[in-house]
Amino acid sequence: MSAKAEAGSTQQSRKNGGGKKAGGHTEKLLQPGTEAPDFTLNSTPDQTVSLSEFRGQPVILAFYPADWSPVCGDQMSLYNEILPEFHKLGAELLGISVDGSWCHAAFKDARNLQFPLLADFEPKGEVCRMYGAYRDEEGVAERALFVIDKDGKITWCYCSPVGVNPGADGILSALEDLHEPAGKESA
Amino acid sequence: MSDGQLKPAVNERDHVEGPEDAPVTLVEYGDYECPHCARAYPIVKEIRERMGDRLRFVYRNFPLREAHPHAEHAAEAAEWAGESGKFWEMHGALFEHRSDGPDWLDDDRLLQYASDLGLDPNDLERALMEERYRSRVRTDFMSGVRSGVNGTPTFFINGQRYDGNWDLPELLDALEGAGAAR
């Protein structure tokens, strides 16, 4: 069986900035309207990326539990495929997990991922915690998505049940809303 | 925003098998290089045989190009064959030749399948080079993204995403149930 969404996992309404569907914990995330906390994390063993570098353009943060697990692989592969659409909407995508940068490097290479994977590795999970996207029980990131506008404010967030790939529709809709506050659908 | 509804609905651009007024429409978003889709192929085939005219089946492309380097050309080859009315023949070949070995979707194999179907492999080669069907495949792909497709295969039954088990008995049950509800 492929890793598949359960019913309704990607049908969160934008109106309430996410929603509180069973399984996910969108309500515990930093909420829309909040200033996105800045951070600096390794993107490769010898390079770092700071959120503030992207001020002036939208940013998508995709927190995910672990490199290599099948669902994450599918999710990141999907985002890789949709990257041109994210870029058309002016947005950069950053993946974040608690894996170390060497692990990320191998994962990125294996999946041919064209966007940075950031290592929230030391102190472990610190950035995940800042965003309310840490799973204390397992010590990994939630499968949580944030869209941050050009001024560094969170405009949309969604937390998926950990075993469910949330797809990309919510991200695209949130990015389109940044361009068209009326929320016109262009699908 | 997706609510698990197929967007756009089945239309004249789609590859359709089965009567337009069938009580049940099954739409699959698939990738010819995906092992899960390969496993689903004989299941769907069996269901198409069992349900006959009570089922309309539609296939849309969802190639994960970065993960599956041959999936895009395979999808374009099926679209190309579709221009000559042989979409379903090529669709079947792309899944069935998987058992030939790991190179079953290499470009020269695609050209061979074209020849096998009595089509002109030289034209397929040009079509792939010119990316003649690329935007068509991408349109399918993005319609899947906007419909909430998050991996392959993803099925829609009468326009609603089906998130259940798609082994033969379960998928058949779901389809028969959707038909009975009509």
HADDOCK unambig.tbl for C-alpha pairs under 7 A between the chains (distance, minus, plus):
assign (segid A and resid 1 and name CA) (segid B and resid 36 and name CA) 7.00 0.50 0.50
assign (segid A and resid 2 and name CA) (segid B and resid 36 and name CA) 6.31 0.50 0.50
assign (segid A and resid 4 and name CA) (segid B and resid 151 and name CA) 6.77 0.50 0.50
assign (segid A and resid 4 and name CA) (segid B and resid 163 and name CA) 6.85 0.50 0.50
assign (segid A and resid 5 and name CA) (segid B and resid 163 and name CA) 6.37 0.50 0.50
assign (segid A and resid 6 and name CA) (segid B and resid 163 and name CA) 5.55 0.50 0.50
assign (segid A and resid 7 and name CA) (segid B and resid 163 and name CA) 5.80 0.50 0.50
assign (segid A and resid 8 and name CA) (segid B and resid 3 and name CA) 6.51 0.50 0.50
assign (segid A and resid 8 and name CA) (segid B and resid 4 and name CA) 6.51 0.50 0.50
assign (segid A and resid 10 and name CA) (segid B and resid 2 and name CA) 6.62 0.50 0.50
assign (segid A and resid 10 and name CA) (segid B and resid 148 and name CA) 6.41 0.50 0.50
assign (segid A and resid 11 and name CA) (segid B and resid 1 and name CA) 6.68 0.50 0.50
assign (segid A and resid 11 and name CA) (segid B and resid 2 and name CA) 5.26 0.50 0.50
assign (segid A and resid 11 and name CA) (segid B and resid 3 and name CA) 4.54 0.50 0.50
assign (segid A and resid 11 and name CA) (segid B and resid 4 and name CA) 6.79 0.50 0.50
assign (segid A and resid 74 and name CA) (segid B and resid 151 and name CA) 6.63 0.50 0.50
assign (segid A and resid 77 and name CA) (segid B and resid 67 and name CA) 6.45 0.50 0.50
assign (segid A and resid 78 and name CA) (segid B and resid 64 and name CA) 6.85 0.50 0.50
assign (segid A and resid 81 and name CA) (segid B and resid 64 and name CA) 6.41 0.50 0.50
assign (segid A and resid 81 and name CA) (segid B and resid 65 and name CA) 6.88 0.50 0.50
assign (segid A and resid 81 and name CA) (segid B and resid 66 and name CA) 6.74 0.50 0.50
assign (segid A and resid 111 and name CA) (segid B and resid 67 and name CA) 5.93 0.50 0.50
assign (segid A and resid 112 and name CA) (segid B and resid 66 and name CA) 6.18 0.50 0.50
assign (segid A and resid 165 and name CA) (segid B and resid 150 and name CA) 6.29 0.50 0.50
assign (segid A and resid 166 and name CA) (segid B and resid 150 and name CA) 6.83 0.50 0.50
assign (segid A and resid 167 and name CA) (segid B and resid 148 and name CA) 6.12 0.50 0.50
assign (segid A and resid 167 and name CA) (segid B and resid 149 and name CA) 6.50 0.50 0.50
assign (segid A and resid 167 and name CA) (segid B and resid 150 and name CA) 4.49 0.50 0.50
assign (segid A and resid 168 and name CA) (segid B and resid 145 and name CA) 6.36 0.50 0.50
assign (segid A and resid 169 and name CA) (segid B and resid 1 and name CA) 6.51 0.50 0.50
assign (segid A and resid 169 and name CA) (segid B and resid 2 and name CA) 6.50 0.50 0.50
assign (segid A and resid 169 and name CA) (segid B and resid 145 and name CA) 5.89 0.50 0.50
assign (segid A and resid 169 and name CA) (segid B and resid 146 and name CA) 5.18 0.50 0.50
assign (segid A and resid 169 and name CA) (segid B and resid 148 and name CA) 5.96 0.50 0.50
assign (segid A and resid 170 and name CA) (segid B and resid 1 and name CA) 6.32 0.50 0.50
assign (segid A and resid 173 and name CA) (segid B and resid 1 and name CA) 6.17 0.50 0.50
assign (segid A and resid 187 and name CA) (segid B and resid 146 and name CA) 6.39 0.50 0.50
